Amino acid sequence: MNSDPDWSLWRSFAAVIAEGSLSGAARHLGLSQPTIGRHIEALEAELGLSLFERGLTGLKPNATALRLYASVDRARSALAEAAILAAGAQDGEAGTVRLTASTMISNYVLPEILASIRRLHPNIAIESVPTDSAENLLMREADIAVRMFRPTQLELVTRHLGDIPLVPVAHESYLARRGTPTTLNDLWSHDMLGFDRSDAVIRHARTLGFQLTRDNFPVRSDDQPHLWELLRAGLGIGFAQLNLARTTPGLVVLPIDLAIPPLPVWLTVHKQLFTSHRIRAIYDAVAEGLTAYIKDDPTAPPLR
């Protein structure tokens, strides 16, 4: 029996347990599901142990797997910490920086900022990770993160860049067909774009005294960039970042105050990486670009 299986097998093993499935592990590691499955089979063969129960619902870790996972997870954390320390000790600017942000910020705000950064720092490669899940900076899943909440881990350096107002918006083609609502009562009688599984909008409407259901949202999706494109196509009224709506031709900010809490923007990096010249350079440049975006004049008239 090989007592020292390749680390890639252990990494896949840990991902399957942490993510709960082969498919989840594959998405997390950026590998194919068959590859993850082969890694699990190879690990079991090298250890001479069965680690998972196979069933119609997928793989279920047995007691032995769960005991092993605790040690593998500690090893994974230690390796991630070593990688962070090594990256923070690097003096040169050349290299790669992995940046993660929400799908909306990544697709509609960061491109222009990154274009300027690449002109300033042509020797730094940038890996951009659009995701609405919280990538783990402590595990080096990203070097820098744009968060819509305040991170609390002591190992992280965080900077509050500002708050983005969220407002109801619609495309002028939709308003030409249906008219422009001016009150909350008018708003809910329109075609609303909403989330499929999340009830965040419904819960907020209840705080305003309106008992909405899924039927109030005839077009639904949990993919926010997709909702944005549906909004731009004139399918109905949605909710958007004020500055993004103002700078998108054809979109109109509706004159209705929904008292939606603004979206906080925090820029985050592991404190050990903050000493890396290239990571600090990208961190500062992203901070400057996002601050300019956030502080765009919110009193300017909507684009029509």
MILUMNU-282023 format. One record per residue: x, y, z of N, C-alpha, C in turn; residue in one letter. Coordinates in pm, whole numbers, padded with zeros to 5 digits, always signed. Each point is the difference from the previous one (the first is absolute). Layout:
XYZXYZXYZa
...
! end
This chain:
+00085-00121+00000-00085+00121+00000+00088+00124+00000m
-00031+00095-00086+00071+00127-00002-00049+00085+00116n
+00090+00033+00093-00040+00074+00119+00000+00151-00023s
+00036+00044-00119+00008+00143-00026-00068+00034-00133d
-00132-00007-00005-00071+00034-00124+00029+00143-00044p
-00009+00022-00129+00020+00133-00056-00097+00100+00064d
+00050+00123+00024-00084+00099+00067-00126+00033-00079w
+00006-00011-00132-00119+00032-00081-00116-00093+00035s
+00032-00125+00041-00106-00092+00040-00064+00044+00131l
+00085+00040+00094-00052+00050+00128-00082+00127-00020w
+00045+00085-00091-00072+00125-00024-00140-00028-00055r
-00010-00094-00092-00131-00037-00055-00087-00064+00108s
+00061-00085+00083-00071-00063+00111-00059+00106+00092f
+00081+00098+00039-00048+00105+00090-00110+00083-00065a
+00013+00025-00129-00101+00081-00069-00134-00072-00008a
+00003-00132-00022-00125-00075-00007-00075+00008+00134v
+00074-00013+00109-00065+00008+00131-00048+00142+00029i
+00085+00098-00029-00036+00139+00029-00117+00048-00085a
-00002-00039-00128-00104+00047-00092-00122-00090-00002e
+00015-00124+00049-00115-00089+00011-00030-00086-00120g
+00078+00013-00108-00026-00080-00120+00119+00006-00094s
+00003-00095-00094+00104+00002-00104-00011+00126-00086l
-00124+00034-00036-00019+00117-00086+00041+00127+00072s
-00034+00011+00129+00041+00118+00076+00150+00011+00013g
+00066-00114+00023+00145+00000+00008+00063+00038-00134a
-00059-00049-00109+00052+00032-00133-00008+00150-00027a
-00115+00061+00034-00013+00144-00019+00099+00076+00086r
+00015-00044+00124+00089+00070+00094+00145-00005-00046h
+00043-00114-00052+00141-00017-00038+00027+00033-00147l
-00106+00022-00077+00019+00028-00142+00041-00122-00079g
-00044-00118+00044+00029-00125-00069-00130-00062-00048l
+00010-00108-00079-00121-00069-00044-00046-00098+00107s
-00129-00031-00003-00054-00094+00098+00063-00139-00014q
+00021-00051-00123+00067-00130-00012+00141+00000+00060p
+00071+00114-00013+00134+00008+00057-00004-00013+00152t
-00095+00070+00063-00016-00010+00145-00033-00143+00040i
-00089-00064-00077-00035-00138+00029+00120-00093-00008g
+00085+00019-00101+00121-00083-00013+00095+00025+00116r
+00009+00126+00045+00086+00031+00114-00046-00074+00126h
-00130-00004+00022-00053-00068+00118+00030-00150-00008i
-00022-00058-00117+00028-00143-00018+00148-00030+00019e
+00086+00087-00052+00145-00021+00014+00044+00013+00145a
-00058+00095+00073+00036+00017+00141-00041-00123+00080l
-00122-00048-00023-00046-00118+00072+00088-00120-00031e
+00043-00013-00127+00085-00113-00039+00136+00010+00068a
+00057+00120+00006+00133+00016+00059-00004-00018+00151e
-00110+00041+00063-00011-00016+00145-00048-00139+00040l
-00063-00070-00094-00057-00130+00033-00122+00013+00089g
-00072+00112-00017-00116+00029+00084-00117+00045-00086l
-00121-00032+00047-00119+00058-00060-00035+00126+00077s
-00013+00111-00069-00023+00129+00065-00142+00053-00018l
-00070-00050-00100-00134+00053-00030-00097-00114-00026f
-00124+00025+00037-00109-00089-00037-00061+00051-00129e
-00012-00088-00099-00057+00038-00130-00150-00024+00002r
-00075+00100-00044-00146-00015-00007-00057+00081-00114g
-00131-00004-00014-00066+00074-00108+00019+00149+00014l
+00021+00048+00122+00015+00144+00023+00147+00045-00004t
+00092-00094-00030+00141+00037-00010+00084-00068+00107g
+00109+00067+00036+00094-00054+00097-00030+00053+00141l
-00001-00092+00096-00019+00039+00139+00123-00045+00080k
+00074+00095+00062+00121-00039+00072-00033-00089+00119p
+00082-00105+00019-00020-00085+00116+00077+00055+00120n
-00004-00071+00113+00063+00049+00122+00151+00017-00017a
+00062-00092-00074+00145+00010-00023+00034+00125-00079t
-00081+00028-00103+00024+00120-00083-00010+00127+00084a
-00098+00005+00088-00018+00120+00081+00116+00019+00097l
+00055-00110+00052+00117+00011+00089+00121+00049-00078r
+00019-00054-00121+00113+00042-00083-00014+00146-00043l
-00123+00042-00024-00023+00136-00051+00054+00106+00095y
-00016-00021+00131+00048+00099+00097+00150+00023-00017a
+00077-00107-00018+00145+00014-00017+00033+00062-00136s
-00071-00043-00104+00025+00055-00134-00032+00149-00003v
-00108+00040+00068-00038+00140+00001+00106+00085+00071d
+00057-00053+00109+00108+00072+00068+00122+00012-00091r
+00032-00107-00073+00113+00004-00093-00024+00100-00112a
-00122+00002-00049-00036+00094-00105+00016+00144+00048r
-00044+00027+00122+00014+00134+00057+00147+00037+00017s
+00081-00096+00044+00143+00028+00019+00068+00030-00132a
-00033-00076-00106+00059+00026-00130-00043+00135-00056l
-00127+00034+00023-00048+00130-00045+00073+00112+00072a
+00022-00017+00130+00073+00102+00076+00143+00013-00050e
+00064-00112-00031+00137+00005-00053+00004+00073-00134a
-00099-00026-00085-00006+00069-00130-00020+00149+00018a
-00083+00039+00097-00024+00141+00027+00127+00068+00049i
+00071-00065+00091+00125+00056+00053+00103+00015-00110l
+00008-00099-00089+00096+00007-00110-00035+00113-00095a
-00129+00015-00031-00042+00107-00091+00026+00136+00060a
-00023+00014+00131+00022+00128+00065+00145+00039+00006g
+00089-00099-00009+00143+00029+00009+00062+00037-00135a
-00077-00013-00107+00055+00029-00133+00016+00151-00019q
+00113+00039-00058+00032+00142-00014-00046+00059-00134d
+00007-00079-00107-00027+00055-00133-00147+00018-00028g
-00029+00080-00103-00139+00023-00040-00050-00106-00095e
+00090-00068-00073-00044-00098-00098-00064-00119+00070a
-00102-00054-00063-00070-00115+00057-00148+00009-00026g
-00077-00074+00078-00144-00010-00019-00073+00041+00127t
-00112+00068-00018-00088+00035+00112-00140-00051-00032v
-00058-00072+00094-00134-00056-00018-00100+00088+00074r
-00095+00054-00075-00096+00097+00052-00141-00055-00014l
-00075+00000+00109-00138-00047-00007-00096+00112+00041t
-00116+00000-00064-00105+00098+00030-00134-00060-00041a
-00108+00067+00038-00133-00047-00039-00012-00002-00152s
-00099-00074-00049-00015-00010-00145-00034+00135-00063t
-00078+00083+00069-00034+00131-00057+00121+00092-00002m
+00073+00007+00110+00119+00085+00003+00102-00051-00100i
+00018-00132-00007+00101-00058-00090-00031+00029-00146s
-00127-00012-00037-00037+00011-00142-00025+00142-00046n
-00046+00089+00090-00044+00132-00046+00075+00118+00061y
+00085-00025+00098+00074+00110+00063+00151-00020-00015v
+00046-00120+00027+00145-00025+00000+00069+00007-00137l
-00066-00035-00111+00074-00001-00128+00074+00130-00031p
-00066+00115+00015+00068+00127-00029+00112+00026+00101e
-00024-00038+00125+00103+00018+00103+00121-00087-00031i
-00025-00125-00039+00110-00092-00030+00075+00042-00126l
-00070+00061-00094+00069+00049-00121+00103+00106+00037a
-00038+00090+00092+00095+00102+00046+00114-00062+00079s
-00032-00099+00082+00103-00066+00080+00101-00071-00088i
-00047-00065-00105+00092-00071-00089+00094+00098-00070r
-00048+00120-00030+00090+00099-00062+00105+00046+00100r
-00038+00010+00127+00095+00044+00102+00096-00111+00041l
-00048-00125+00000+00080-00113+00049-00002-00113-00102h
+00065+00019-00115-00007-00102-00106+00067-00132+00037p
+00086-00001+00103+00070-00123+00037-00077-00085+00100n
-00116+00049+00042-00081-00074+00097-00119-00063-00072i
-00007-00132+00002-00115-00071-00056-00113+00000+00103a
-00123+00010-00048-00116+00007+00089-00094-00115-00030i
-00031-00077+00102-00102-00104-00010-00127+00055+00064e
-00103+00021-00080-00125+00057+00050-00101-00111+00024s
-00058-00001+00121-00093-00107+00039-00136+00060+00034v
-00094+00005-00097-00134+00050+00030-00079-00106+00076p
-00044+00030+00120-00079-00096+00077-00076+00073+00110t
-00120-00050+00028-00078+00056+00110+00016-00082+00127d
+00088-00098-00003+00034-00072+00122+00126+00063+00058s
+00020-00016+00130+00114+00062+00067+00124-00088-00014a
+00089+00037-00091+00125-00075-00015+00081+00013+00129e
+00073-00104+00033+00074-00005+00125+00141+00055-00018n
+00023+00122+00050+00133+00059-00011+00101-00075+00087l
-00046-00057+00110+00091-00070+00089+00051-00128-00065l
-00076-00056-00095+00043-00120-00071+00062+00034-00135m
+00026+00127-00025+00064+00049-00122-00082-00032-00125r
-00135-00001+00016-00084-00016-00117-00003+00130-00080e
+00040+00109+00063+00016+00128-00067+00101+00080+00081a
+00068+00095-00065+00094+00087+00070-00070+00124+00054d
-00089+00056-00082-00073+00121+00035-00148-00026-00026i
-00085+00048+00089-00144-00020-00017-00074+00131+00017a
-00098+00022-00088-00096+00110+00017-00123-00062+00064v
-00030+00041+00122-00109-00059+00076-00115+00100+00017r
-00122-00052+00003-00118+00081+00028-00045-00018+00145m
+00095-00035+00085-00022-00011+00143+00135+00020+00067f
-00001+00031+00129+00126+00025+00069+00061-00132+00049r
+00116-00037-00053+00068-00120+00050+00045+00021+00145p
-00002-00107+00076+00030+00013+00143+00124-00077+00045t
+00061-00080-00090+00116-00078+00042+00117+00093+00034q
+00068-00032+00108+00112+00083+00046+00117-00004-00097l
+00010-00106-00081+00114-00013-00091-00014+00087-00124e
-00111+00070-00014-00026+00077-00122+00014+00150+00024l
+00049+00067-00103+00001+00146-00004-00120+00044-00083v
-00087+00082+00057-00120+00041-00072-00009+00153-00006t
-00059+00046-00108-00017+00144-00020-00140+00026-00054r
-00076+00083+00069-00135+00035-00044+00011+00110-00104h
-00038-00031-00124+00014+00097-00108-00121+00091-00012l
-00113-00042+00054-00121+00082-00009-00123-00087-00014g
-00112+00063-00026-00128-00070-00012-00066+00036-00133d
-00058-00099-00065-00065+00020-00130-00152+00000+00019i
-00069+00108-00035-00146+00001+00010-00063-00100-00096p
-00107-00066+00044-00077-00092-00084-00137+00063-00026l
-00040+00003-00127-00122+00073-00038-00080-00082-00102v
-00131+00028-00010-00081-00064-00105+00029+00067-00135p
+00015-00081-00104+00031+00052-00133-00078-00079-00105v
-00014+00061-00115-00064-00066-00114+00055+00058-00128a
-00009-00076-00107+00043+00052-00130-00110+00089-00057h
+00042+00101-00074-00098+00094-00054-00099-00069-00094e
+00039-00111-00064-00093-00071-00090-00114-00062+00080s
+00030-00050+00120-00106-00054+00086-00092+00111+00048y
+00058+00111+00045-00081+00112+00050-00086+00059-00111l
+00047-00003-00123-00081+00050-00112-00124-00086-00020a
+00013-00130+00029-00115-00090-00015-00094+00006+00118r
+00056+00007+00120-00081-00018+00121-00017+00126+00084r
+00071+00105-00032-00006+00120+00082+00100-00006+00115g
+00022+00116+00063+00098+00008+00108-00070+00004+00135t
+00023-00098+00086-00060+00003+00134+00063+00110+00083p
-00079+00064+00083+00052+00108+00084-00021-00026+00149t
-00075-00106+00034-00023-00035+00140+00026-00148+00019t
+00013-00041+00126+00020-00142+00029-00119-00083-00047l
-00121+00052+00019-00118-00074-00046+00005-00022-00150n
+00043+00102-00075+00012-00014-00145+00107-00105-00034d
+00109+00002+00074+00116-00085-00032-00038-00147-00003l
-00072-00047+00102-00026-00143+00010-00101-00050-00103w
-00065+00091-00072-00093-00043-00105+00073-00021-00133s
+00129+00030-00003+00078-00016-00123+00066-00137-00006h
+00058-00031-00116+00079-00123-00016+00132+00019+00075d
+00019-00076+00105+00120+00013+00081+00096-00114-00030m
+00129+00033-00003+00104-00102-00014+00049-00035+00140l
+00006-00128+00031+00038-00040+00135+00085-00125+00003g
+00031-00043+00120+00081-00120+00019-00089-00124-00004f
+00062-00112-00034-00072-00126-00006-00009-00064+00138d
+00116-00029+00061+00000-00069+00130+00006+00096+00118r
+00063+00113-00017+00011+00096+00111-00131+00078+00017s
-00038+00022+00126-00120+00079+00028+00036+00138+00057d
+00123+00047-00029+00048+00126+00059-00091+00118-00037a
-00041+00009-00125-00085+00112-00042-00138-00009+00067v
-00054-00121+00007-00130-00019+00063+00005+00039+00148i
+00108-00041+00069+00012+00032+00142+00013+00151+00021r
+00075+00068-00089+00014+00145+00015-00134+00069-00026h
-00075-00048-00099-00131+00060-00029-00093-00011+00121a
+00012-00109+00073-00085-00016+00119+00033+00103+00107r
+00127+00040+00009+00035+00105+00097-00063+00133-00039t
-00036+00014-00127-00065+00122-00047-00152-00010+00005l
-00050-00118+00044-00144-00018+00012-00066-00065-00119g
+00078-00062-00090-00056-00062-00120+00021-00151+00006f
-00108-00076-00012+00005-00146+00005+00013-00054-00142q
+00122-00013-00045+00024-00050-00136+00022-00150+00000l
-00017-00061-00117+00030-00142-00021+00084-00013-00126t
+00039-00122-00032+00076-00023-00124-00079+00044-00122r
-00133-00001+00008-00082+00039-00115+00019+00147-00038d
+00051+00081+00094+00028+00140-00033+00124+00015-00085n
+00073-00110-00022+00125+00004-00077-00010-00101-00114f
-00061+00040-00111-00022-00095-00110+00128-00043-00070p
+00110+00073+00021+00130-00039-00055+00098-00012+00116v
+00057-00121+00017+00085-00026+00116+00129-00071-00041r
+00107+00034+00070+00129-00068-00021+00089+00029+00120s
+00087-00095+00034+00097+00022+00107+00134+00046-00056d
+00009+00010-00132+00124+00047-00063-00013+00151-00022d
+00073+00078+00079-00020+00145-00003+00042+00066-00132q
+00112-00039-00063+00028+00058-00132-00109-00032-00102p
-00060-00119+00010-00110-00034-00091-00121+00090+00027h
-00032+00023+00126-00110+00091+00033+00027+00140-00055l
+00126+00042+00008+00038+00132-00050-00027+00009-00150w
+00036-00104-00074-00022+00001-00145-00149-00006-00032e
-00078-00072+00079-00145+00000-00019-00058+00138+00025l
+00054+00068+00099-00042+00137+00030+00030+00092-00118l
+00120-00013-00054+00040+00084-00114-00083-00031-00125r
-00053-00122-00007-00082-00038-00115-00144+00048+00014a
-00033+00061+00114-00134+00057+00017-00106-00097+00048g
+00042-00107+00072-00099-00098+00046-00075+00043+00124l
+00047+00102+00069-00072+00043+00119+00083+00092+00087g
-00045+00015+00124+00067+00087+00097+00085-00086+00093i
+00122+00044+00024+00089-00072+00089+00069+00094+00096g
+00100-00051+00069+00073+00077+00098+00148-00005-00036f
+00066+00116+00009+00137+00007-00050+00082+00101+00078a
+00131-00009-00018+00091+00099+00057-00024+00132-00071q
-00017+00106+00077-00035+00130-00056+00100+00046-00105l
+00129-00007+00032+00100+00052-00094+00005-00081-00128n
-00020-00130+00011-00001-00084-00119-00121+00030-00087l
-00116+00021+00064-00121+00032-00075+00014+00134-00071a
+00059+00098+00069+00014+00135-00058+00090+00002-00121r
+00096-00089-00005+00096+00001-00111-00034-00101-00108t
-00119-00060+00007-00042-00097-00101-00106+00063-00089t
+00029+00023-00127-00097+00065-00089-00133-00075-00002p
-00108+00078+00005-00135-00057-00009-00062-00033+00134g
+00078-00008+00107-00057-00031+00130-00042+00126+00073l
-00111-00008+00071-00056+00113+00073-00015-00038+00147v
+00051+00086+00087-00018-00020+00144-00138+00051+00038v
-00080-00085+00061-00138+00038+00032-00005+00088+00125l
-00090+00097+00003-00007+00095+00112-00077-00056+00119p
+00042-00117+00048-00069-00067+00112+00105-00039+00104i
-00021+00040+00123+00093-00034+00107-00044-00131+00065d
+00081-00105-00020-00032-00130+00057+00074-00026+00131l
+00079+00097+00044+00076-00015+00125+00082-00128+00002a
+00059-00034-00115+00085-00119-00006+00135+00035+00063i
+00049-00081+00093+00132+00029+00059+00106+00002-00108p
+00091+00098+00002+00106+00006-00102+00092-00120+00010p
+00070-00024-00109+00091-00115-00010+00139+00043+00044l
+00050-00049+00114+00135+00039+00044+00106-00070-00086p
+00109+00067-00022+00109-00056-00080+00127-00001+00085v
+00054-00118+00022+00122-00017+00078+00106-00065-00088w
+00121+00052+00006+00112-00060-00071+00085-00074+00103l
+00032-00125-00030+00058-00088+00101+00120-00075-00056t
+00100-00018+00086+00119-00077-00036+00055-00062+00128v
+00067-00113-00013+00064-00061+00117+00115+00089+00045h
+00015+00019+00131+00100+00094+00050+00142-00039-00039k
+00026-00130-00018+00133-00043-00039+00029+00030-00147q
-00106+00014-00081+00017+00033-00141+00013+00150-00022l
-00038+00079+00099+00000+00145-00014+00141+00055-00020f
+00102-00080+00035+00139+00043-00017+00055-00034-00138t
-00075-00076-00079+00043-00033-00135-00016+00123-00089s
+00106+00037-00072-00005+00121-00083-00109-00009-00106h
-00009-00115-00067-00099-00009-00109-00142-00002+00054r
-00023-00069+00112-00135-00005+00055-00040+00136+00055i
+00093+00067+00065-00030+00134+00051-00028+00097-00115r
+00074-00015-00109-00022+00088-00115-00141-00018-00057a
-00043-00125-00016-00132-00026-00054-00108+00040+00101i
+00024-00028+00127-00094+00037+00107-00026+00151-00003y
+00106+00079-00005-00015+00146+00001-00070+00049-00126d
+00034-00060-00115-00061+00044-00126-00149-00036-00005a
-00035-00119+00048-00141-00039+00004-00076+00091+00096v
+00061+00031+00114-00063+00091+00096-00028+00135-00063a
+00096+00053-00073-00019+00130-00064-00112-00004-00104e
+00000-00106-00082-00103-00011-00103-00139-00017+00057g
-00015-00087+00101-00131-00023+00058-00049+00122+00078l
+00092+00071+00066-00040+00120+00073-00055+00105-00096t
+00064+00015-00117-00049+00094-00100-00138-00041-00049a
-00022-00131-00019-00131-00048-00043-00106+00027+00106y
+00032-00030+00125-00097+00017+00109-00036+00146+00020i
+00098+00090-00014-00022+00141+00028-00052+00078-00120k
-00038-00071-00106-00061+00067-00115-00122+00077+00049d
-00025+00115-00060-00105+00093+00049-00137-00066-00002d
-00060-00033+00114-00131-00065+00002-00115+00093-00026p
+00026+00132-00006-00108+00096-00021-00018+00035-00146t
+00088-00054-00085-00013+00029-00142-00128-00062-00055a
-00060+00058-00104-00124-00053-00054+00023-00137-00066p
-00103-00087+00000+00016-00130-00064+00017+00014-00150p
+00072-00095-00060+00015-00002-00145-00129-00049-00062l
-00040+00065-00107-00124-00041-00068+00034-00027-00146r
! end
